[in-house]
Amino acid sequence: MTGRLELHVLGGCQIADAGEALAELTLNKARALLVYLAVTNRQHSRSHLIDLLWTDLPESDARRNLRVVLTKLRQAIGPRLETTRTHVALAADALHRVDVTAFVAAESLLLTAAEPWTDSTVNTIAVAFALYQGDFLAGLEVPHAPGFEEWMLLERERYRQLAFQYGERLAHHYEGVNEEHNAIDLCRRLLAIEPWQETIHRRLMTLLARTGQPTAALQQYEQCRRLLADELAVEPEGATKALYERIRQDAVGESTQGVQQTTLRPPAPPPGPLRSLIALPTTPFFGRAKELAQLADLLADPACRLLTLVGPGGIGKTRLAQEVAQQFAGEAALQPTSGGSRRFSDGIFFIAATSLPTFDELISVAATTLSIAFAGQDALETQLLNQLAARRVLLVLDNFEHLVPVADRIQRWLQEVPGLTLLVTSRERLNLSAEWLFPVHGLPVPLPTDDEDTLTHNDAVQLFVRRAQRVNLAFAWPIASAAERTALVAICRLLEGLPLALELAAAWTRTHSCVEILLEIRANLDFLAGDLRDVPARHRSLRAAFDHSWRLLE
């Protein structure tokens, strides 16, 4: 059958035939060659392909390698690969859909469409922008092929810039027709593509303030400031700082309207629905039902006001804290008079302390997160605690380990804010008298003797399988091969149920079998590394997670 190949190369490298993943095409250079032929959409000489994929090899070796790759490719796609003694191409009807081709097709409309845009233009550009799911061929590694890598990087940058143009023009359109919420969503997606674009940060801050979300606008500035400091070691532009000050002054003016600025202990807020500001995870939660129940019981106990989840990097502390906080928030939304709601009647809030090098910065971010505006001459921490004094909140402080040396300042928070409960995640304990410790361990691992049904319900196996299926559509459970199933069990046991390690290992299933992954892990721990942009650098490899922990002990 011809004309059914589908390639999804924006954000990865997924190849399907008649709707099914092309599982037999495992050789990366074969995948790279197929993508190159599909994207360029023309025939190429064998000499050019040799220069592209085997630049450094002697010509005889390179020609032999090309023959091997062409054989693999022909076995996978059959007569849709056309070859002669001198040239290689795909048949005219070989391709059903290539996402990047459809993505680029809208560029001419972007350049020629008159404003205001018609509904048809908006729809076409929006569909094209939605096709951009990440960098071109993200995750595809083609070693010893500088020619291909240069082409890939040039195309990657071209598509990234085009996606940015699509999104920026769409945001401009939605602003013009007063659809601010669509414009806000687009700005956030644009920042996922180009995080350092201050013009987009300013546009997003303005939109948030305009739609009655000044606190979110100030938080956006903090994100921008920290990103620029951490990644580029620079401060925001003057225009960004000026916009922040205008929004901050407007927020202070609204919060103090009709109230003397010397009033530092406001009355208790009126009763209302529970508010929550929690970092929403983008991946499903697996297992840990027992731990969730234990944490819920502890947080419902008024005696437990400082609860620390302790464990090594990658063990799942953050994800566990997010899940239990979400459960309390969800319970309150459904049952406003439930125990969790009454205890945290003024909200549940999440602060990622990773990028906050000092406790004073934590105070500033906490105030922004909790919608507290500073005014007057008192110290900021004093103002924060005074305005929190009558509130009943759960505050999640994530990745607190680098602030442990000054953790005694938390004791003051607990003393002066009787309605405050802190849920902390850290690689080491805080060593405070009020602290309740909750050690976090790896997921339960399977036994070599477990049957298929037991393996299906094992948390570590389930996590590995679900993560594998996100990068390899052909990865199926149950695994038909006994050797592969045995290797998967061995991987889970070797990694001791460590979620980070399991996720990194599962990511390799797009190019390796479970048996190969097991052998690589046994040979070299550094094999467990990934390249996802939305994962912190300290979690992109198991070695990085360990090194981060060791640095904290130095």
Rosetta blueprint (number, residue, H / E / L):
1 M L
2 T L
3 G L
4 R L
5 L E
6 E E
7 L E
8 H E
9 V L
10 L E
11 G L
12 G L
13 C L
14 Q E
15 I E
16 A E
17 D E
18 A L
19 G L
20 E E
21 A E
22 L L
23 A L
24 E L
25 L L
26 T L
27 L L
28 N H
29 K H
30 A H
31 R H
32 A H
33 L H
34 L H
35 V H
36 Y H
37 L H
38 A H
39 V H
40 T H
41 N L
42 R L
43 Q L
44 H E
45 S E
46 R H
47 S H
48 H H
49 L H
50 I H
51 D H
52 L H
53 L H
54 W L
55 T L
56 D L
57 L L
58 P L
59 E H
60 S H
61 D H
62 A H
63 R H
64 R H
65 N H
66 L H
67 R H
68 V H
69 V H
70 L H
71 T H
72 K H
73 L H
74 R H
75 Q H
76 A H
77 I H
78 G H
79 P H
80 R H
81 L E
82 E E
83 T E
84 T L
85 R L
86 T L
87 H E
88 V E
89 A E
90 L E
91 A L
92 A L
93 D L
94 A L
95 L E
96 H E
97 R E
98 V E
99 D H
100 V H
101 T H
102 A H
103 F H
104 V H
105 A H
106 A L
107 E H
108 S H
109 L H
110 L H
111 L H
112 T H
113 A L
114 A L
115 E L
116 P L
117 W L
118 T L
119 D H
120 S H
121 T H
122 V H
123 N H
124 T H
125 I H
126 A H
127 V H
128 A H
129 F H
130 A H
131 L H
132 Y L
133 Q L
134 G L
135 D L
136 F E
137 L L
138 A L
139 G L
140 L L
141 E L
142 V L
143 P L
144 H L
145 A L
146 P H
147 G H
148 F H
149 E H
150 E H
151 W H
152 M H
153 L H
154 L H
155 E H
156 R H
157 E H
158 R H
159 Y H
160 R H
161 Q H
162 L H
163 A H
164 F H
165 Q H
166 Y H
167 G H
168 E H
169 R H
170 L H
171 A H
172 H H
173 H H
174 Y H
175 E H
176 G H
177 V L
178 N L
179 E L
180 E H
181 H H
182 N H
183 A H
184 I H
185 D H
186 L H
187 C H
188 R H
189 R H
190 L H
191 L H
192 A H
193 I H
194 E L
195 P L
196 W L
197 Q L
198 E H
199 T H
200 I H
201 H H
202 R H
203 R H
204 L H
205 M H
206 T H
207 L H
208 L H
209 A H
210 R H
211 T L
212 G L
213 Q L
214 P H
215 T H
216 A H
217 A H
218 L H
219 Q H
220 Q H
221 Y H
222 E H
223 Q H
224 C H
225 R H
226 R H
227 L H
228 L H
229 A H
230 D H
231 E H
232 L H
233 A L
234 V L
235 E L
236 P L
237 E L
238 G H
239 A H
240 T H
241 K H
242 A H
243 L H
244 Y H
245 E H
246 R H
247 I H
248 R H
249 Q H
250 D H
251 A H
252 V H
253 G H
254 E H
255 S H
256 T H
257 Q L
258 G L
259 V L
260 Q L
261 Q L
262 T L
263 T L
264 L L
265 R L
266 P L
267 P L
268 A L
269 P L
270 P L
271 P L
272 G L
273 P L
274 L L
275 R L
276 S E
277 L E
278 I L
279 A L
280 L L
281 P L
282 T L
283 T L
284 P L
285 F L
286 F L
287 G L
288 R L
289 A H
290 K H
291 E H
292 L H
293 A H
294 Q H
295 L H
296 A H
297 D H
298 L H
299 L H
300 A H
301 D L
302 P L
303 A L
304 C L
305 R L
306 L E
307 L E
308 T E
309 L E
310 V E
311 G L
312 P L
313 G L
314 G L
315 I L
316 G L
317 K H
318 T H
319 R H
320 L H
321 A H
322 Q H
323 E H
324 V H
325 A H
326 Q H
327 Q H
328 F H
329 A H
330 G H
331 E H
332 A H
333 A H
334 L H
335 Q L
336 P L
337 T L
338 S L
339 G H
340 G H
341 S H
342 R H
343 R H
344 F L
345 S L
346 D L
347 G L
348 I E
349 F E
350 F E
351 I E
352 A E
353 A L
354 T L
355 S L
356 L L
357 P L
358 T L
359 F H
360 D H
361 E H
362 L H
363 I H
364 S H
365 V H
366 A H
367 A H
368 T H
369 T H
370 L L
371 S L
372 I L
373 A L
374 F L
375 A L
376 G L
377 Q L
378 D L
379 A L
380 L H
381 E H
382 T H
383 Q H
384 L H
385 L H
386 N H
387 Q H
388 L H
389 A L
390 A L
391 R L
392 R L
393 V E
394 L E
395 L E
396 V E
397 L E
398 D E
399 N L
400 F L
401 E H
402 H H
403 L H
404 V H
405 P H
406 V H
407 A L
408 D H
409 R H
410 I H
411 Q H
412 R H
413 W H
414 L H
415 Q H
416 E H
417 V L
418 P L
419 G L
420 L E
421 T E
422 L E
423 L E
424 V E
425 T E
426 S E
427 R L
428 E L
429 R L
430 L L
431 N L
432 L L
433 S L
434 A L
435 E E
436 W E
437 L E
438 F E
439 P E
440 V L
441 H L
442 G L
443 L L
444 P L
445 V L
446 P L
447 L L
448 P L
449 T L
450 D L
451 D L
452 E H
453 D H
454 T H
455 L H
456 T H
457 H L
458 N L
459 D H
460 A H
461 V H
462 Q H
463 L H
464 F H
465 V H
466 R H
467 R H
468 A H
469 Q H
470 R H
471 V H
472 N L
473 L L
474 A L
475 F L
476 A L
477 W L
478 P L
479 I L
480 A L
481 S L
482 A H
483 A H
484 E H
485 R H
486 T H
487 A H
488 L H
489 V H
490 A H
491 I H
492 C H
493 R H
494 L H
495 L L
496 E L
497 G L
498 L L
499 P H
500 L H
501 A H
502 L H
503 E H
504 L H
505 A H
506 A H
507 A H
508 W H
509 T H
510 R H
511 T L
512 H L
513 S L
514 C H
515 V H
516 E H
517 I H
518 L H
519 L H
520 E H
521 I H
522 R H
523 A H
524 N L
525 L H
526 D H
527 F H
528 L L
529 A E
530 G L
531 D L
532 L L
533 R L
534 D L
535 V L
536 P L
537 A H
538 R H
539 H H
540 R L
541 S E
542 L H
543 R H
544 A H
545 A H
546 F H
547 D H
548 H H
549 S H
550 W H
551 R H
552 L H
553 L H
554 E L
